[in-house]
Amino acid sequence: MNSLSSVSGAPIALPPDAAAGSTAAQSDYYARALALWPRVDRSRLARVRHDPARVAVLISHRTNLSLGAILELLGVPIVALGSAERDH
């Protein structure tokens, strides 16, 4: 049996403040990045957890997705994206 099979089916619990919809929880992309890319380096991700552009750059080393696609998967609002990202 694959050791990841039991983990992948487990629901991911959000911190209590994330359920309330606080701005700190909305800007924390750490949990979402870990859910999508579980083998990413947690210590590096923890250092950039509130900056979606830096999280996307860290993730881009692990995948062939573009930075824009990674930002969309992380749930970054379009207004938070830079104008250079939206133009392309």
Buried (B, 14 or more C-beta within 10 A) or exposed (E): EEEEEEEEEEEEEEEEEBEEEEEEBEEBBBBBBBEBBEEBEEEEBEBBBEEBBBBBEBBBEEEEBEBBBBBBBBEBEEEEBEEEBEEE
